[in-house]
Amino acid sequence: MAEGEDYFYELVKNGGLEVKISRRIGDEGAKQVAKALMEPDTKVRSLILTYTRIQFSGALAIAKALEMNTTLQTLDLGGNDIRREGAAAIAKALEKNTTLQILHIDDSNIGSEGAAAIADAPETNQSLQELSLGYNEIGSEGAAAIADALEMNTTLQKLGLENNNIACEGAAAIAEALVTNTTLHSLSLYVNTIRSDGATAITKALETNQSVQWLDIGCNSIWREDITRAAYSRQQHW
């Protein structure tokens, strides 16, 4: 980094309510950001750190900061290589954090194990309203872990699981969760490997579910009539 030793610390601490960093700050820069987040007079509410080359140690520092921070409402770590270990650290922080509402960890190589770790957060955290885990190859196993969390969670409203190689088994698990979940409003399963059986399971769940208002299952291996049935089922609840 060409910037001074405390450049990113000062940027977050004194940068106002919304801070977006687009430079490749890496783990050392992330540690400066984390240091600022732990300051009681830091006022930032939205922090965007997409594609900034943060890896595990940087994610760990930010996670520890989240345990103390009481102002941040939006955090986007998308496009970083935090992997399952970084996801687990963030999930652990959310057991203590009570203010974060929006969390994006798209395209961060977290895999199914990282998704399972993140799934622990919605089970216990009561502030998170939006979670996006797209482009992470979480598969049906990761989707099933998220589905388990949805059965208990009462605050999450928006869930993004795009391009994750989720097949019918994962779709069926999510469908089962939708039968009991009453708070999720928006669900994206765009670009997965869901076939007709998975679409049928979701369609059936929508006959019971009264909360989901927006569903994207485009670019899956689904027959047109299955999509039509899903749309018709959803229209009954609008």
N, C-alpha and C positions, 0 to 999 in steps of 0.2 A: 504493500500500500504506500502511495506517495504522500498521503495525508499525514498530519501530525498525530502524535501518539494518542491523543484524546479526541480526535476529530469526530468520530462517530458517537462517542459518549456525549459530547456537547451537542451534536445534531439532534439526538433523541431527547436529551434533557431539556433543551431550550427550543426545540423545533415546533412547539405548538401541539395542537390536538391530533393532527394527522402527519405521519412521517412515512415517506416512501424512499427507500434506498435501492438504487439500481446498480450500484457499483459492485464489483466482486470483492466484497469485504472479507470473505473467508472466516475462519474460526476466530482469529484474533479480533477482527472487527466485530464479530458477534459478541465476543466477551465485553467489548466496550459498550455495545448496545445493552447487554444484560446488566452491566454496572449502572447504567443510567436508569434502567427500569426499577432498580432497587432503591433509588433515591425517593424519599417521601414527597418531594416537591415536583417530581416529573409528572407532567399533565397529559402525556400522549395517550390517546384513546384508540387510534388506529395505526398499526405498524405493518408495513408491507416490505418484506425481505425476499422477494421472489428472485430466483436465479442469481444468488449472490455468493455461491460456492461455500455455503455453510455445510459442515459435516458434523460428526457426532459431538465433538468437544464443544463446538459452538452451540449446538442444539441443547446440550446439557446445561451450559451456562444460562441460556435463555429460560430453560425449564426451571432452574433454581430461582431465577428472578421472578418467574410467574407465581411461585409459592408465596412471595412477599408483596408483589404488586397488587394494588387495589384500584387502578384506574383503567388499565388496558381492556378494551372491549373487542377489538378485532386484531387477529394475528394471521398473517399469510407467510408461510414458509415454503411455498410451492417452488419446485424446480431446484431444490437443494438435495444433497446426497446424505440425508440424515439417517437413512436405513432404519431397521427395526429397533436398534438400540436408542436412536434419537426419538423415535415415536414413543417408545416405552418411557423415556424420561419426561416427555411432554405429558403423557397420560398420567404419570405419577404426580406431576405438578398440579394437574387439574383436580386431584383429590382435595387439594387445599385451596386452590384459587376459586373465588366466588363471583368474579366480575367479567371474565372473558365470555363473550357471547358468540363470536364467529371465529372459527378455526379452519384454515385451509392448509393442507399438507399434500397437495397434488404433486405428482411426478417427483417423488422423493425416495423411490426405491425402498419402500417400507415392507412390501410383500405381505403375505398372509399373516405372518407372526407380528408384524408391526400393526396391522389392522386389528388383530386380536388384542394387542396391548391398548391401542386407542379405544377399543370397544369398552374397556373397563371404565373409561371416563364418563360416558353417558349413563352408566349404571349408577354412579355415585354423584356426579356433578349436577347441580341444579341450576346452573346459569347458562350453559352452552345451548344455543338455539340453532346454529348452523354449522355443519361439518362437511367438508369436502375432501375426498380421498381419491380423486380420479387419477388414472394413469399410474397406478402403483402395482399392478399385477397381483392383487390380493386374492383372486380366484374365488371359487365357491366357498372354500374354507374360511377365508377372511370375511366374506359376505355373511356366512352363518354366524360368525362371532358378533358382527354388527347387528344382526337380526336378534340375537339373544339380548343384546343391550336395549334394543328398541322395545322389547316386551316389558321392560321395567322402567324405561325412561319416560318422563312426563314433561320435558321442556324442549326437546329437539324438534324443530319445525322444518328444517331444510337439510336434505342429505344428498350429496353428490357422489356417485360411484361409477363415473364414466370410464370406459376403456380399461376394464380390470379383469378381463377374461373370466367373468362370472357366467357360469353355465346354469342349467336347469335346477341343479341341487341348491345352488345359492339363491336363485329366484324363488324356489319353493320355501326356503327358510325365511326370506324376507316377506313372502306372502303370508306365512303363518304369523309372523310378528305383526303384520298390518291388521290382522283380525282383532288383536287386543289393543294395539297402540291407538291413542285418541288425540295425539298432538301433532304428528307429522303432517305438514301441508304440501311439501314439495319433495319429489323423489326422482332422481335421474339415474337410469340404468343404460344410458346411451352407449352404443358401441361395445357390447359384450357378446357372449356366445350363447345367449338364451334362445331356446327353441320353443316350439308350440306348447309343450308341456309346461314350461316355465311361465309362458304368457297366460295359459289357462289358469294356473294357480294364482297368479296375480289378479286376473279378472274375477275369479271367485272371491278372493279376499276383499276386493273393492265392493262387492255386494253387501259386505258387512261394515267395512270401514267407512266412517263418515267425515274424516278429517282431510284426507289427501285430496288436494284440489288441482295439482299439477303433476303429471307423470310423463316421463320421457323414456320410452323403450325403443326408440328408433335405432336403425342400423344393427339389429339383431337378426338371427335366423328365424324369423317369425312370418308365418303366412299372413297375407293381407286380411283374411277373415278374422284371424286372431286379434290383430290390431283393431279392427272394427268393433269386435266384441268388447275389448278393453275400453275403447272410447265410449261405447254405448253405456257400459257399466258405470263409467265415471260421470257421464252426463246425468245419470239418475241421482247423483249426489250434489249436483251444482244447483 
